[in-house]
C-alpha cells in the first residue's frame, strides 16, 4: 500500500467501493454506449453539449471504467470503456474541433487501454493525440495555447493536467521533445499563473510573439485576482504529476506551496469546496469537482514527502473526501451521477451550477481506489 491509511478510513473507503460498484453497475446497464457529462432529471444523455464529440470531458467516463476494471476485474467495465474509445475516433478524424484538453480525452481512454492491455491501436491513438497537443506549442512564449479562435496567446492552469500525455509520449517513443514542451509549459505557468501566496490565476493572455504577459482575465472564477478553486486543484495535482514524471524539485515545491493555500481554504469551509476562495461569502456556491481533484493531488504529494510531512496531505485529502461524500453523494442506483454540487464556473447558470458532473465522479473514484491501493496510474 502506498500510504499508511488509518483503519477507520480504510473501512470507509472499502464501504464506498462497494457502493461505487453497485452504482456504476446500474449506470452501465442503463447507459450502454452513452458518453455522459451532466445528468438531466436523474439521467445521463449522450454527449449533450454544443461541442459534441470534441467536448473535453468525454474521456472521464472511460477513465472511471478502466479504473474499476483494474480494481474489480469486471469485463463489463472494459467493454464499455473500449466502446467510448472507439467513438472518440470521430474527434481525432475531425481534428479542428479539438483544443488543449486532448490529454483528458485520450489519457483516460486510449492510453489507459494501452497501459492495461497493450492494445497497439490504442497506443497509436494516444500518440496521435500527443502530437496534436504538442502542435499547440508556442516556441516564442514557451507555452501550450488554450482553446481555438482568436486566443493565440492564452495559457490556462487546466493544461497542467493535460501535459502528462506528453510525458507519456516521450517515454513511449524515446523522443524527448514531448517532455521538453511539457516542462516549458509548466515553467511558463509558474511564471504567469502561480502567485507568490500559492493561489493561481486561471488564465493569462500572453503575447504570442514574445510571451510577455498582457492581461489576467477572471476566467471561470469570480473575477480577475480571485481564486477559482478548481484552478487551484488542477495546479496542485498537475505540478505533483510533473514532479512524478521529471523528478524536478521545483515542481514538487510548487505543488506543495499551492497545496498549503488550498488546505487552509478548505479548512475554513468545513472541508467543503466553495467555487472561488475569494468570492463574496453570500451566496455560498459549491464545486465538488475542485474537492475531488484537490484530494487526488494531495494524495499524489503524499507519495513524495517524508514521514513527518505525509500526514498533512493525507489528513487533508481524507477530510475533503469524507466531508464531500457525506454532504454531496447520491448512492441511489436509480439516479445517474454520484457526487453532486459540481459547478462549471462561478457565473454560469443553474444547468451547470451545483449539479453532478462526470469528472467529480472520476476523481472521487480514483481517490478511493488509491486509498485502497487498487488504482493504476492513468496520468
GUDO-375328 format. One record per residue: residue in one letter; x, y, z of N, C-alpha, C, O, CB in turn. Coordinates in pm, whole numbers, plus 50000, padded with zeros to 5 digits. Glycine has a CB too. Example, Ala and Ser with C-alpha at 12.3 -4.5 7.8 and 13.67 -1.06 7.14 Angstrom:
2
a513194943150780512304955050780513204967050780514244966850846511314955350905 s512854977550708513674989450714512905000350787513415011450804514084994050572 
***
This chain:
379
x500854988150000500005000050000500885012550000501925012850066499045000050123 x500465022849924501275034749910501275043250037502225050750063500795043049793 x500205042150117500055050850232499735042650355499225031450347498965061250207 x500045048450469499615042650596498265049050629498215059050701500675044950712 x497175043250577495845048950593495235043750723495225031750746494935045450471 x494725052750808494095048250933492985038050907492295038650805493525060251010 x492825028651000491905017350977490475021850955489765015750874491965007851093 x490025032351025488635036651005488455042950866487375042050808488235046751114 x489505049150814489435054650679489475043450574488825044450470490585064450655 x490235032950602490235021350512488855015250507488355011850399491275010850558 x488225013750622486865008150626485905016950549485065012050474486395006450772 x486025030150569485175039350493485375037450342484405036650267485475054050533 x486625036850298486925035250156486405021850103485885021149991488445036450131 x486525011350182486014998250139484494998650124483954993050029486424987250239 x483815005150217482365006450208481975014650085481015011350015481805012950335 x482725025350059482445033649942482655025749813481865026949719483345046149942 x483705017549809483975009749689482815000149659482444998249543485275001849704 x482244994249762481074985549740479914993649680479244988949588480634979049874 x479705005549731478625014049679478935018649537478045019749453478395026149771 x480215021449512480625025249377480325014149277479785016549169482115028649373 x480685002049314480434990649225478954989049195478564986849080480964977749288 x478124990349298476684988949279476135000149192475324997749102475964988749414 x476555012249219476035023849145476505023348999475695025448908476495037049211 x477775020648977478305020548841477735008848761477525010248640479825019748843 x477484997648825476864986448754475474990348703475104986848590476754974148846 x474724997548785473395002048743473515012248629472735011748534472625008248863 x474465021448639474645031348533475075024548403474565027948296475695041848575 x475985015248411476445008048291475275000848223475175000848100477554998048327 x474414994748302473264987548246472354996948169471834993448063472484980548358 x472165009048223471275018748158471935025448038471265028047938470845029348258 x473235028248048473855037647956474375031347827474345037747722474965044548024 x474835018947834475415012547715476475021447654477525023247715474315009447611 x476255027047533477305034647465477285049447491477975056947422477195032447321 x476535054047590476425068347618477755073747673478425067047751475285071047719 x478115085947631479245093047691478645104147777478115113847723480245098947581 x478725102947910477985112047999478735124848033479965125748021477635104848126 x477955134748077478515147448125477775151748251478285149948362478415158448014 x476585157448236475765161648350474395155148334473775156548228475635177248359 x473895147948435472565141948420471455152348417471555162848480472315132148533 x470415149348344469215157648341468055149348394467775138448345468915162948196 x467385154748496466295147448561466755133448604466005123748592465085146348466 x467975132648654468475120048708469005110248606469335098948642467425113548783 x469105114148478469585105148374470615112148286470465123848250468405099948289 x471675104648252472645109848158472095109548016471375100347978473945101848166 x472435119847939472165119947796473495118647724474545121147783471405133147752 x473475114947599474715112447526475365125447480474765133047405474455103347405 x476595128047526477395139947491476505151847453476555156947341478355136747375 x475695156047550474715166647524475315180447546474825188147629473485164847614 x476385183647474476985196947478477085202247336476995194747239478385196747547 x477275215247326477375221347194478565216647114478545217146991477435236147208 x479605211947182480805207447111480805192547081481755187447023482025210847191 x479755185547120479585171647082480765162847115481245162947229479315170746937 x481235155347018482295145447040483625152047080484505145347133482495137046914 x483765165147055485005172147088485045177047233486065182447277485205183846995 x483965175347308483885181047442484955175047533485225163047529482505178747503 x485565183547613486765179947688486545169247794487505162747835487325192147752 x485315167247840485075157447946484785143447892484485134347970483925161948032 x484855141547762484375128947703485245116747736484855105547703484305130547554 x486385118647800487205107147837487005102347980487455091348014488635110647818 x486345110348064486325106948206485495094448238485845086948329485795118648285 x484425092248165483635080148188484475067848156484465058148232482345080248102 x485195068348045486095057448011487145055448120487465044048155486765060147876 x487675066448174488665065448280488115058648405488805050648467489175079048316 x486885061948441486255055348555486115040348531486375032148619484875061448584 x485715036948409485515022848376486825015148380486875003848430484875021448238 x487905021148327489205014348332489695013048476490265002648511490235022048247 x489495023248558489905022148698489155010848768489745003148843489665035548771 x487855009948742487064999448806487394985748747487364975648819485565002448790 x487704985148620488124972448560489404967448626489544955748659488324974048407 x490344976648645491614972948709491374968348853491984958748899492604984848706 x490474975248924490244972149065489424959549085489674951749176489554983749133 x488434957648995487464946749017487564935448917487054924448942486074952349014 x488224937748803488374927248702487114924048625487044913648559488864914948767 x486114932648630484834930248562484974933848413485214945448380483694938548628 x484824924048325484984926248181483944935948126484154942148022484894913148107 x482804937248196481794946848151482314961048150481984968848060480564945948238 x483124964448249483724977948252484654979848131484634990348068484514980148385 x485444969848101486374970747987485614972347855486004980447771487274958347981 x484564964747837483814965247711483244979147687483344984447576482674954947713 x482654985247790482084998647773483175009147754482995018547676481215002347895 x484315007547823485415017047806485945016647663486245027147606486545013947906 x486065004947606486555003647469485555009647370485955015147267486814988947434 x484275008647399483265014447311483375029747308483255035847203481855010247355 x483615035747425483815050247430485055054147349485025063747272483965055047577 x486125046747367487375049747296487165049547145487665058247074488475039747335 x486455039847096486205038846952485395050846902485635055846792485465025846918 x484445055246982483645066846941484515079446930484245088146847482505069147041 x485545080447013486395092347010487245093246883487845103646857487305092447131 x487285082546805487985083346676487405094346589488115100546509487905069846603 x486115096746604485475107346525486115120846554486255129146464483975107946553 x486495123046680487135135746717488535136646659488945147346613487185137246869 x489285125646661490615125746601490535128446452491355135846396491335112546626 x489565122446387489415124346242488955138546209489395144346109488415114046186 x488065144046293487585157646268488635168146297488735178146226486355160446350 x489415165946401490615173446437490355188146471490745192646579491605172646325 x489715195746383489635210246401488835214246525488995225346575489005216446278 x487995205446574487245208746695488015206346823487535209846931485995200946699 x489205200346815489985197346934490805209446979491145218146899490915185546907 x491105209647109491965220347161492885214547268493305203047256491115232147219 x493205222147370494255218047465493885206047551494775200047612494605229447554 x492615202247558492195191947653492245177747597491545169047648490805194847698 x493045175347496493145161747442493755152047543493545140047534493975161847314 x494515157247639495045148447743493925142147824493935130047849495975156247835 x492965150247866491825145047939491075134447857490575124647912490875156347978 x491005136347727490215127447643490915114147616490275103647620489905134247512 x492235114447588492885102147545493785095547651494125083847636493705104947425 x494165102647756494815095647867493855085747931494245074647969495315105747971 x492585090047944491605081948016490955071247929490235062647979490535090848073 x491205071847801490625061847710491735053447649491975042247693489775068747599 x492405058647549493385050647475494635047347555495085035847555493785057947349 x495205057147623496435054447698496145044847814496955035947842497055067547751 x495005046547879494625037147985494485023047928494965013447989493305041548051 x493835021747814493665008747750495035002547719495284990947750492835010147621 x495895010347658497215005247621498015000947743498664990447742497995015847544 x497955008947850498705005547970498234992348031499034984548084498585016748073 x496934989848023496384977848087496354965747996496434954448045494994980648137 x496244967647865496044956247775497114954947668497224944447605494714957247708 x497924965547646498914965147540498334966847401499004963647303499664952347546 x497114971847391496434973647263497224983347173497384995047208494994978847285 x497714978547059498554986746971497764997946906498315008746882499184978046863 x496484995646877495645006146818495455017446918495495029146881494265000446774 x495265013947043495125024147148496405032247161496355044447181494775017547282 x497545025747150498815032947157498905043347046499315054747070499995023147147 x498515039546924498555049146813497615060846836497955072246806498185042146681 x496445058046891495515068946922496125078547023496045090747006494175063446976 x496735073047127497355081447227498475090047171498585101847204497885073047340 x499305084247085500395091847024499865102346927500435113246916501345082546951 x498795099146857498155108946768497715121046851497975132446814496935102746691 x497045118446962496585129247049497765137247104497685149547113495735123747165 x498845130547141500025137447194500625146747089501075157747122501075127347241 x500635142446964501155151146858500245163146836500735174046805501305143246728 x498945161346851498035172646841498325182746951498375194746926496565167846848 x498515177747075498805186747186500155193647167500265205647191498785179147319 x501155186347124502475192347100502405202846990503155212646992503495181447064 x501505200846894501365210446785500805223846828500855233446751500505204746679 x500275224646950499745237347001500825245447074500535256147129498565234647094 x502035240447076503125246947149503575259647079503805259746958504305237447166 x503695270447157504225283147107505685284147149505965286147268503385295347161 x506645282947056508065282747094508585296247140509565296847214508895277946979 x507955307247098508415320347142508055322747288508875327547366507815331447054 x506825319247325506385321347462506575309247552506415310347673504955325147463 x506925297647493507155285147566505915280847645505985278247765508355286747661 x504785280047576503555275547639502685268447536502865270047416502805287347704 x501725260647586500715254247502499485263147503498925265947609500385239747552 x499065267347387497955276847380496635269947414496425258347380497875283247241 x495755277347480494435272247518493415275447410493505285647341493995278047654 x492435266647398491275268847311491685272347167492845271047128490415279947369 x490715276647089490945279646948490515294046917490355302047008490175269746857 x490345297146792489875310446753490935320946775492095319046740488635314146831 x490525332246835491415343946847492175344046979492455354647033490605356846834 x492505332147032493155331347162494585326047149494995317347225492355322347257 x495325331147054496655325847024497615326847142498545318847152497235333046906 x497405336547232498335338447343497815333747478498395336947581498685352747353 x496725326247479496115322447607496775310047666497005300047598494605319947589 x497085311047795497595299647872496685297847993496295307748055499115301847915 x496335285448027495445283148141496015272348233496785263748190494035279048093 x495625273048360496165263948460495685249648437496385240148473495775268448600 x494505247848376493965234548350494935225748272494965213548291492655235648274 x495715231948185496575224248094497675216748168498305207948111497195233547991 x497905220148295498875212448374498445197848385499275189048407499035218548514 x497145195348371496645181548379496585174748244496305162748236495275181548442 x496845182048137496915176048004498325171947965498515162647886496365185647901 x499325178948020500695176147976501225162448017502225158147959501605186648030 x500625155148113501085141348132500985132848006501715122947993500285134948241 x500095136447913500055129447784501385130947711501835121547644498895134747697 x502015142547723503305144947658504425137347728505315131947663503615159947654 x504385136947861505385129047933505295114347892506315107747870505205130448086 x504065109347882503875095347840504435093247700505125083347675502385091547844 x504145102447608504595100947470506115100947461506695093447381504025112047383 x506785109147542508255109247542508815095747586509725090447523508785120247635 x508255090347693508745077447742508415066247643509205057047624508135074247879 x507265067247581506815056547492507615056247363507875045547308505335058247460 x508015067947313508705068747184510215070647199510955068547102508135080147102 x510685074447317512095077747334512465091147276513645094147257512925067147270 x511455099547247511675112647187511495123347294510375125347342510705115047066 x512565130447334512455139847447511685152547415511365160147507513805143547493 x511385155047288510755167947254509395169447322509025180547360510595169247101 x508645158647338507355159547405507525164347549506805173147595506625145947401 x508485158447620508735162347760509275176547769508955183747864509705152547826 x510095180747671510575194547672509415204347664509385214247737511555196947556 x508465201447576507295210147562506515210647694506115221347739506385205347447 x506295198947755505555198347881506265206547989505615214148061505395183747927 x507585205148000508305212348104508355227348076508245235448168509725206948117 x508515231047950508485245347916507145251547955507085262548009508745247447766 x506055244147926504735249247962504605250448114504105260548164503635240047905 x505035240248186504935240548332505735252248390505275258848483505435227348392 x506915255048334507735266148382507075279548353507095288548437509115265648319 x506505280948234505825293448198504595295548286504295306848325505425293448050 x503885284748317502725285948405503135290448545502395297948609501975272648412 x504275285948594504765290748724504965305748719504605312948813506085283648764 x505535310548610505835324848597504585333448581504545344648630506755327048480 x503575328148513502435336448475501145333548551500275342248561502175334848330 x501015321448606499735317548667499815315148817498825317048887499225305048601 x500965311048869501105308149011501555320749084502585326649050502105296349036 x500785324849183501085337149257501995333949377502085322449419499785343949305 x502645343949432503575341649544502915335249666503585327949739504195354649585 x501615337849689500955332449809500445318249789499835312649880499815341349849 x500675312249670500225298749643498885297949574498465287149535500145291149770 x498195309249558496975309149478497345310049330498515312249296496035320949518 x496365308249243496645307649099495655315949020494475316949055496625293249050 x496135321748913495255326948810494735315348727495425305248710495975337448720 x493535316748676493045306748582493665308848445494115299248382491515307248572 x493695321248397494115324548261495145335748264495065344748347492895328548174 x496095335048174496935346548141496935348047990497035338047917498395344948197 x496835360247942496935363047800498345368047772498735378747819495855373447754 x499085360447695500475363747664500575368547520499725365347437501405351647687 x501595376047492501885379447353502345366747282503325360547324502975390647343 x501665362747173502115350747103503455352547033504075342746992501075346547003 x503895365047018505185367746954506345367947053507465364247018505135380946881 x506085372247177507185373947273506985366147404507955363747476507355388647303 x505765362347435505475356047563505235365747675505015361447788506595347047599 x505285378947649505025388947752503575387847801502655385747721505295403347698 x503385389147932502045388447989501315401647965501785412348004502095385248141 x500155400547900499405412547862498185414847949497785426347971498965411447719 x497585404048000496305405448071496055392948156496515382048123495125407647970 x495325394748267494925383548352493395383948365492875390548455495615384248495 x492675377048277491215376948287490735368848408491505361248468490595371148159 x489465370548442488915363448557488685348748531488735340748625487635369748597 x488435344948408488215330948375486955325448440485925332148442489405322748418 x487025313348492485845306648545485615309348693484695303948754485965291848523 x486445317848750486255321948889485375334248899484685337948804487595324548955 x485415340449016484545352049043484975364348963484135371248906484555355249192 x486285366948959486795378948891488305377748877488925368748934486405391948969 x488885386948802490335387448793490915389948931490465398849003490785398348693 x491915381948968492525383249100491865374849207492345374349320492505397349142 x490755368249173490125359449272490785345649268491885344349214488585358249247 x490145335649322490835322849342489875311349314489275305649405491395321749487 x489725308049186488835297449139489335284149195490455279949165488755297148982 x488515277449274489015265849349489415254349259490385247349290487965261149446 x488705252049149489115240949063490455244048996491245234948973488035238148957 x490705256548966492015260148912493135257249009494195252548969492035274648874 x492895260049139493915256849239494145241749244495275237149259493495262249379 x493045234149232493155219449237493905213949117494735205049132491775213149245 x493605219248997494365214948878495855217048902496685208648866493905222748750 x496195228348963497605231748983498265222449084499395217949062497755246349029 x497585219549195498155210449295498485197049231499605192049242497175208449413 x497505191149164497695177949106498645178648987499505169948971496355171849063 x498495188848904499315189848784500795191048814501615184548748498875201548703 x501165199348912502595200748944503135188449016504295184848999502825213249029 x502295182149096502735169649159503005159049053503975151449064501685164549259 x502165158448950502385148848841503625152448759504345143548714501155148248751 x503865165248739505085169048667506325164948745507335161248686505105184048641 x506245165648878507365160548958507505145448939508625140348926507155163949107 x506395138348939506445123748919507185120548789508015111448786505015117748916 x506885127748683507425124348552508825129648527509535124448441506505129448446 x509235140048600510535146148572511525145348687512735145548664510335160548535 x511045144348810511915144848926512435158748958513325160149042513065135848905 x511905169048892512375182748917511765188049045510545189149057512025192048797 x512625191349141512175195649273511295208049265510405209949347513365198349363 x511555216449167510785228749153509295225749141508455233249192511255236749031 x508965214949075507555211649056506915206749185505775210149215507395201148946 x507645198849261507095194349389506955206249485505955207249556507995183449452 x507925215049486507845226849574506635235449536505945240749623509155235249565 x506395236849406505235244649360503935237849400503005244449447505285246649207 x503865224849382502665217349421502385219049570501235220949610502825202349386 x503425218449653503255219649797502825233849835501965235649922504565215949869 x503405243749771503015257549802501525259849773500815265749855503865267549721 x501075255149658499655256749623498795248249716497715252449756499415252849475 x499275236249749498515227349838498295233849975497215232550031499245213949854 x499285240550028499135246950159498055257650153497255259050246500475252950205 x498035265250045496985275350027495615268650019494645273350079497245283749899 x495535257749943494265250649925493795244550057492615245750091494415239649817 x494685238050130494305231850257493765242250354492755239950420495505224550319 x494435253750362493975264350453492575269050418491755271550506494945276250450 x492295270150290490975274950248489895264350265488775267550303491015279550102 x490215251750238489235241250264488915240450413487755238650450489765227650214 x489925241850498489705241050642488755251950690487985249850784491025242050717 x488795263550626487915274550664486465272150626485565278950675488385287350602 x486225262450537484865259750488484415245650523483695239250446484795261850336 x484835240750640484435227450689484795216450590484095206350580482935227050716 x485895218350518486415208650422485485206550303485555196350234486655195350491 x484605216250279483745216050161484215226850065484745237150108482245218150199 x484035224749933484665233349833483765244449780482835241749704485135224949719 x484035256649818483355267849751483965269549612485095265349587483485281149834 x483205275649521483665277049382484885285949372485795283349293482545282549294 x484915296549451486025305949448486365310049590485495314649664485685318549361 x487615308249629488025311049766487985325949799488015329749916489405305649791 x487935334549697487925349049721486635355649671486605367749650489125355549653 x485595347849652484305353349615483585358649738483975355349850483435342649544 x482555366949722481765371249838481215359349916480955348749858480605380349793 x481045360950045480565349950128479115346350098478685335150124480695353650275 x478365355650043476965353250012476725356749865477015368049824476025361450106 x476195347449783475725334149820476885324149825477915326049760474655329349721 x476705313549902477675302649904477405293849783476295289149763477585294450037 x478455291649702478355282849586479445272149599480605275349623478485290749451 x479055259649581479995248649595480415243249459479695244449360479385237449680 x481605237149457482075229749339482805217249387483985217649419482995238549249 x482075206249391482665193649439483785188649349484645181249395481585182949449 x483795192749221484865188149132486215193149183487215185949174484615193048988 x486255205349235487505210749289487995202149405489195199649419487315225449335 x487065197749489487445189649605488025176249564489035171949619486245187549695 x487395169749468487865156349428489235157149362490095148649388486855149849332 x489445167149278490745168849213491815172249315492915166749311490665179949106 x491485181349406492445185249510492845173149595494015171449628491865196449600 x491865164849632492165153049713493145143849641494075138749703490875145449747 x492935141749511493865133349435495255139649432496265132649444493355131249291 x495315152849417496615159549416497325158449549498545156549554496435173949380 x496575159649659497185158349792497705144249815498765142349875496185162049901 x496965134349767497445120449779498695118249695499575110549733496335110649736 x498765124949581499965123949497501175129849570502235123649575499755131349361 x501005141649628502105147849702502565138949817503755137849845501695161749755 x501595132549883501925124249999502865112749965503535107450054500665118750061 x502925109049839503835098249799505305102549802506195094149808503485093349661 x505555115649797506925120349775507545127449893508705131449887506945129449658 x506805129150002507345136650115507695127050229507305115450228506325147250164 x508445132150325508895124050436507775120650534506665125750523509995130950509 x508075111950628507035106650717506415117450804505255116050844507615095850805 x507145128150835506585138550921505715148450842504855155150900507685146050992 x505935149250713505105157750628503855150550578502805156550559505905162850510 x503995137750556502935129950491501555131750554500575133150481503305115450495 x501435131850690500095133050749499355145950711498135146050705500205132350898 x500095156850686499445169350648498595167350523497435171350519500495180350624 x499175161150422498485159550294497445148150300496355149350244499495156750182 x497805137250368496885126050381495645130150459494525127550415497565114250450 x495825136550574494695140250657493775149850584492545148550591495175146550788 x494355159550514493525169050440492735162150330491545164850312494395180150380 x493385153250257492685146050150491525137950206490435137850150493655136850074 x491755131050317490705122750376489555131150430488395127350417491285114050488 x489865142450491488805151250541487965156550425486735157350436489405162950621 x488615160250316487875165150199486975154150143485785156450119488865170050090 x487525142350123486765131450063485595127350151484475125650102487675119450038 x485835125850279484775121150367483705131850387482515128650394485355116950502 x484105144350397483125155150413482245156450290481035157950302483835168450440 x482855155750172482085157250049481205145150022480085146549973483015159549932 x481705133250054480875121350035479635122150124478525118850081481675108350066 x479825126550247478695127750340477715138550294476495136750304479195130950481 x478235149650244477365161050210476765160150071475655164950049478145173850222 x477485154049975477095155449835476775142449761476185142949653478185162249764 x477135130949817476985118449740475535113949732474765115249827477825107349804 x475165108649616473855102649591474095088049553474555085149443473055110349478 x473775078849645474035064749619472805057249568472805044949560474535058249745 x471775064749534470575058249479470875053249337471145061249248469355068049478 x470815040049317471165034549185470205038449074470495036148957471235019849192 x469065044149109468125048649007468505062348950467965066548847466705049249065 x469425069049014469855082348968471255081348908472125075048967469825092749085 x471475087548794472815088348738473595099548807473035109848844472765090748585 x474895097348822475755107048889475885103649036474935099349101475195121248873 x477095105649089477375101849228477595114149316476875116349413478605092649235 x478585122149281478945133649364478245146149309478535150649198480485135749368 x477315151649387476595163549345477345176349377478495175949422475235163949410 x476695187449354477215200849387478465204549307479345211549357477525201549534 x478545199849183479625204249096479205216749019478045218048980480035192949000 x480135225748996479845238448928480915241148823482105240748853479765250149029 x480485243748700481455245548593482195258948603483395259448577480775244548459 x481505269648640482125282848652481255291348743480045289348751482315289648511 x481875300948811481165308648913479915315448860478875315448926482095319048972 x480005321148742478895329148690477985321448596477135327548530479435341248620 x478135308348587477265300448500475855299348558475625302048675477855286448479 x474925295248471473535294148510473225281248584474125273248609472655295148390 x471965279248620471575267848705471815254148643471975244448717470145269048740 x471855253148510472045240048447473395234048479473555221848475471875241148297 x474375242348510475725237448537476255242348672477475242748693476675241648425 x475375246148762475755250848894475215241249000474015238749006475245265148920 x476115235949082475785226749190474975214749140473875211949186475015234049299 x475575207749043474975195848982476015184648979477205187448993474445198948838 x475595171948962476585161448941477295163348807476645166148706475915147448947 x478615162048805479405163448683480335151448675480905147448777480195176948680 x480515145848558481215133048544482625133348599483085123248652481245129148399 x483345144548587484735144048633484835144448785485865140248840485515155648574 x483815149348856483825147849002483785133049037484495128549128482625155349066 x482955125448967482865111048992484165103948958484595094849029481715104948912 x484805108248847486075101748811487115103648921487695093848969486615107448677 x487335116048962488405118649060488055112649196488955108449270488655133649074 x486785112349231486375105649355486715090749348487265085149443484855107649381 x486395084449235486705070249217488215067849226488665058649293486165065349082 x488985076149157490435074649160490975075749302491815067849344491105085149070 x490475085649377490975087749513490655076049605491505071649681490385100649571 x489435070949597489035059749682489875047349649490355040649740487535056649664 x490045044449522490865032849483492315034749525492995025249561490785030549332 x492775047049520494145049949559494365047049708495385041549747494505064449527 x493395050949788493495048349932493585033449961494195029350059492315054350004 x492965025449876492935010949895494045003749820494154991549826491595005449851 x494885011449749495945005249670495454997449552496094987949508496744996349757 x494295001349498493674994049386493595002349259492944998249163492294989549424 x494245013749256494235022249136495415018849048496325011649088494255037149175 x495415024248925496615023948841496845038048787495915046048781496485013448725 x498065040848747498415054348702497795056948565498195051048465499945056148696 x496825065848562496175069448437496815081948378496555085548263494665071648458 x497645088748458498275101348417499715098948374500405108348336498225111548532 
***
